[in-house]
Amino acid sequence: MASPEMPTWLSPKSAARYCDVSVRTLRGLLAEGLPHVRLKSGRVRIKRDWLDEFLEKGTEDPAAAIDKAVSEVCRDLGLKASG
């Protein structure tokens, strides 16, 4: 996906282009915990490696995520999850 010329640190616009998402979606990822730095100027920069790691963690199997959520709710309610 990355060309050899792509810089290590990306602006939100470049990061969005790298991920093939809108800048708005990328800003949502920042709000969800995508690691980034804010320079003294107020500009945001995202390390390409951080972006790759964050996206790879987000590729959880939906069925496994549902099972995990159900188990946590059952545990919190003092119930035993079936299955």
C-alpha positions as CSV (number, residue, x, y, z in Angstrom):
1,M,0.0,0.0,0.0
2,A,2.8,2.4,0.9
3,S,5.2,3.6,-1.7
4,P,8.9,3.9,-0.8
5,E,8.5,7.7,-1.0
6,M,5.6,7.8,1.6
7,P,6.8,9.6,4.7
8,T,6.9,7.9,8.2
9,W,4.7,10.7,9.7
10,L,1.4,11.5,8.0
11,S,-1.0,14.4,8.2
12,P,-4.7,13.4,8.8
13,K,-5.3,14.0,5.1
14,S,-2.4,11.8,4.0
15,A,-3.3,9.1,6.6
16,A,-6.9,9.1,5.3
17,R,-5.7,8.7,1.7
18,Y,-3.3,5.9,2.9
19,C,-6.3,4.1,4.5
20,D,-8.7,4.9,1.7
21,V,-11.2,6.6,4.0
22,S,-12.4,10.1,4.4
23,V,-10.7,12.6,6.6
24,R,-13.9,12.6,8.7
25,T,-13.6,8.9,9.2
26,L,-9.9,9.2,10.1
27,R,-10.8,11.9,12.7
28,G,-13.3,9.4,14.2
29,L,-10.5,6.9,14.5
30,L,-8.4,9.5,16.3
31,A,-11.3,9.9,18.7
32,E,-11.4,6.2,19.2
33,G,-7.8,6.0,20.3
34,L,-5.7,6.0,17.1
35,P,-2.3,7.1,18.5
36,H,-1.1,10.5,17.2
37,V,0.9,13.5,18.2
38,R,-0.2,17.1,18.3
39,L,2.6,19.5,17.4
40,K,3.0,22.9,19.2
41,S,1.5,24.4,16.1
42,G,-1.7,22.3,16.7
43,R,-1.2,20.1,13.7
44,V,-1.8,16.4,14.1
45,R,0.7,13.8,12.8
46,I,0.2,10.1,12.7
47,K,3.1,7.6,12.5
48,R,2.4,5.2,9.6
49,D,3.4,2.2,11.8
50,W,0.8,3.3,14.5
51,L,-1.8,3.5,11.8
52,D,-1.1,0.0,10.5
53,E,-1.1,-1.5,14.0
54,F,-4.4,0.2,14.9
55,L,-6.1,-1.0,11.8
56,E,-4.8,-4.6,12.2
57,K,-6.2,-4.7,15.8
58,G,-9.5,-3.5,14.5
59,T,-9.9,-6.6,12.2
60,E,-11.6,-8.6,14.8
61,D,-14.0,-11.4,13.8
62,P,-17.5,-10.1,14.3
63,A,-18.8,-13.4,15.7
64,A,-16.0,-13.5,18.2
65,A,-16.7,-9.9,19.2
66,I,-20.3,-10.7,19.9
67,D,-19.4,-13.8,21.9
68,K,-17.0,-11.8,24.0
69,A,-19.6,-9.1,24.6
70,V,-22.3,-11.6,25.6
71,S,-19.8,-13.3,28.0
72,E,-18.9,-10.0,29.6
73,V,-22.6,-9.1,30.1
74,C,-23.4,-12.5,31.5
75,R,-20.4,-12.3,33.9
76,D,-21.5,-8.8,35.0
77,L,-25.0,-10.1,35.7
78,G,-23.7,-13.2,37.5
79,L,-25.0,-15.5,34.8
80,K,-23.3,-18.3,33.0
81,A,-23.0,-17.8,29.2
82,S,-24.1,-20.8,27.2
83,G,-21.8,-22.1,24.4
